[in-house]
Amino acid sequence: MNDKVDNKQATEENKQQFGIQRLYVKDLSLENPSAPEVFLQEWSPEVNLDLDNSSRELDDNNYEVVLTVTVSAKNGDKTAFLVEVKQAGIFNIAGFSDNELTHALGAFCPNILYPYAREAVTDAVIRAGFPQLYLAPVNFDALFEQHLQQQSANDTDSKQ
């Protein structure tokens, strides 16, 4: 009887937990350096999207993950706008192996944060007087795998 209780207790202690504690905008900036002239030109922008992700442990099982989304648009040879959003979240993550935790922080959490960052970018662009900007969905799992492959290749190159 005690063995069954001990096994059940051990299973509950090793149980994986994932929770969202809070989602928030950590930083938001917009530059509109070519206004008002940019509004008098034909609108045919070249849009560039850059993504970055960082995380840090806050305390036992609580992590802050920050997804940085930077969008710049050039109309002709001038920058029309530059928007940067740092969308962040506090996540409670427990019971995962190191590899699983790395994947959660590097791919799963950014997947959760990205729709909020997209909305913040779109809202900022509209408020700056530009047409609505729709950012396509991003596959953070694929980006994470690509990052791991690059890291592995860099480690192999540095050993040679």
KOLLUM-807359 format. One line per 4 residues: their letters; for each residue x, y, z of C-alpha. Coordinates in nm, 4 decimals, decimal comma. Example, Ala and Ser with C-alpha at 12.3 -4.5 7.8 and 13.67 -1.06 7.14 Angstrom:
# KOLLUM-807359
AS	1,2300 -0,4500 0,7800; 1,3670 -0,1060 0,7140 .
//
This chain:
# KOLLUM-807359
MNDK	0,0000 0,0000 0,0000; 0,2804 0,2446 0,0875; 0,4571 0,1644 -0,2414; 0,1479 0,2675 -0,4376 .
VDNK	0,1189 0,5937 -0,2446; 0,4920 0,6664 -0,2901; 0,4746 0,5940 -0,6653; 0,1690 0,8162 -0,7055 .
QATE	0,3398 1,0960 -0,5134; 0,6586 1,0627 -0,7224; 0,4541 1,0730 -1,0431; 0,2749 1,3895 -0,9289 .
ENKQ	0,6069 1,5552 -0,8351; 0,7532 1,4814 -1,1815; 0,4388 1,5979 -1,3608; 0,4976 1,8509 -1,6347 .
QFGI	0,3398 2,1906 -1,5807; 0,3032 2,4821 -1,8194; 0,1152 2,7984 -1,7393; 0,0911 3,1536 -1,8619 .
QRLY	0,1214 3,3930 -1,5685; 0,1084 3,7220 -1,7614; 0,1418 3,8588 -2,1155; 0,2526 4,2196 -2,1672 .
VKDL	0,4180 4,4672 -2,3998; 0,7623 4,5355 -2,2573; 0,8611 4,7954 -2,5165; 0,6989 4,9543 -2,8202 .
SLEN	0,8551 5,2074 -3,0517; 0,7522 5,3643 -3,3803; 0,9524 5,5895 -3,6069; 0,7914 5,7732 -3,8961 .
PSAP	1,0980 5,9650 -4,0260; 0,9709 6,0565 -4,3732; 0,6372 6,2084 -4,2677; 0,4617 6,3982 -4,4113 .
EVFL	0,6275 6,3580 -4,7540; 0,5833 5,9793 -4,7501; 0,2049 6,0254 -4,7537; 0,2243 6,2233 -5,0784 .
QEWS	0,4064 5,9452 -5,2685; 0,2665 5,6366 -5,4342; 0,2595 5,3624 -5,1691; 0,4609 5,0579 -5,2793 .
PEVN	0,6671 4,9628 -4,9750; 0,9397 4,7062 -4,9311; 0,8736 4,5515 -4,5889; 1,1370 4,3734 -4,3812 .
LDLD	1,0614 4,1589 -4,0738; 1,3211 4,0648 -3,8107; 1,2536 3,8379 -3,5139; 1,4528 3,7790 -3,1973 .
NSSR	1,3789 3,5834 -2,8835; 1,5317 3,5852 -2,5372; 1,4454 3,4287 -2,2049; 1,5582 3,4374 -1,8464 .
ELDD	1,4702 3,2525 -1,5315; 1,2944 3,4749 -1,2783; 1,2712 3,2258 -0,9920; 1,1891 2,8588 -0,9480 .
NNYE	0,9922 2,7497 -1,2556; 0,9041 3,1067 -1,3660; 1,0591 3,2395 -1,6858; 1,0289 3,5647 -1,8750 .
VVLT	1,0302 3,5206 -2,2517; 1,0655 3,8284 -2,4740; 0,9858 3,8145 -2,8440; 1,1202 4,1149 -3,0350 .
VTVS	0,9473 4,1891 -3,3655; 1,1027 4,4625 -3,5792; 0,9275 4,5732 -3,8973; 1,0697 4,8327 -4,1321 .
AKNG	0,9180 4,9639 -4,4517; 1,0951 5,1543 -4,7249; 0,9040 5,3432 -4,9882; 1,1507 5,4084 -5,2664 .
DKTA	1,4813 5,5027 -5,1077; 1,3348 5,6430 -4,7839; 1,2326 5,4688 -4,4661; 0,8573 5,5049 -4,4317 .
FLVE	0,8342 5,3553 -4,0837; 1,0132 5,1401 -3,8315; 0,8165 4,9582 -3,5613; 0,9676 4,7473 -3,2841 .
VKQA	0,7614 4,5556 -3,0316; 0,8989 4,3567 -2,7407; 0,6108 4,1296 -2,6483; 0,6816 3,9450 -2,3267 .
GIFN	0,5303 3,6858 -2,1025; 0,5902 3,5195 -1,7710; 0,5541 3,1440 -1,7991; 0,5474 2,8824 -1,5258 .
IAGF	0,7302 2,5767 -1,6602; 0,8141 2,2738 -1,4474; 0,8913 1,9058 -1,4868; 1,0545 1,9283 -1,8300 .
SDNE	1,3957 1,7952 -1,9305; 1,6609 2,0523 -2,0265; 1,5992 1,9911 -2,3991; 1,2222 2,0230 -2,3563 .
LTHA	1,2646 2,3418 -2,1526; 1,4940 2,4899 -2,4188; 1,2361 2,4075 -2,6863; 0,9521 2,5552 -2,4787 .
LGAF	1,1428 2,8799 -2,4226; 1,2737 2,9006 -2,7795; 0,9684 2,7959 -2,9816; 0,6519 2,7219 -2,7848 .
CPNI	0,6427 3,0478 -2,5858; 0,7223 3,2664 -2,8909; 0,4340 3,0920 -3,0721; 0,2076 3,2158 -2,7933 .
LYPY	0,3527 3,5693 -2,7941; 0,3605 3,6292 -3,1707; -0,0125 3,6972 -3,2294; -0,0023 3,9676 -2,9613 .
AREA	0,3105 4,1227 -3,1148; 0,1482 4,1125 -3,4599; -0,1540 4,2974 -3,3268; 0,0660 4,5627 -3,1614 .
VTDA	0,2615 4,6163 -3,4858; -0,0558 4,6439 -3,6938; -0,2100 4,8908 -3,4489; 0,1048 5,1077 -3,4437 .
VIRA	0,1276 5,1131 -3,8246; -0,2375 5,2168 -3,8582; -0,1988 5,4875 -3,5927; 0,1035 5,6194 -3,7842 .
GFPQ	-0,1274 5,6805 -4,0813; -0,0234 5,3888 -4,3003; -0,2422 5,1167 -4,4530; -0,3023 4,8079 -4,2424 .
LYLA	-0,0029 4,5755 -4,2315; -0,0661 4,2034 -4,2051; 0,2270 3,9970 -4,0803; 0,2126 3,6357 -4,1916 .
PVNF	0,2201 3,3579 -3,9323; 0,5651 3,2328 -3,8325; 0,6667 2,8723 -3,7656; 0,8831 2,9127 -3,4556 .
DALF	0,9420 2,5365 -3,4347; 1,1130 2,5461 -3,7750; 1,3114 2,8579 -3,6803; 1,4187 2,6918 -3,3553 .
EQHL	1,5374 2,3790 -3,5385; 1,7247 2,5967 -3,7879; 1,8912 2,7812 -3,4971; 1,9976 2,4510 -3,3391 .
QQQS	2,1457 2,3324 -3,6700; 2,3392 2,6577 -3,7129; 2,4621 2,6358 -3,3557; 2,5743 2,2766 -3,4116 .
ANDT	2,7537 2,3733 -3,7333; 2,9261 2,6644 -3,5563; 3,0354 2,4339 -3,2727; 3,1785 2,1880 -3,5279 .
DSKQ	3,3622 2,4688 -3,7135; 3,5138 2,6100 -3,3939; 3,6499 2,2670 -3,2931; 3,8385 2,2257 -3,6201 .
//
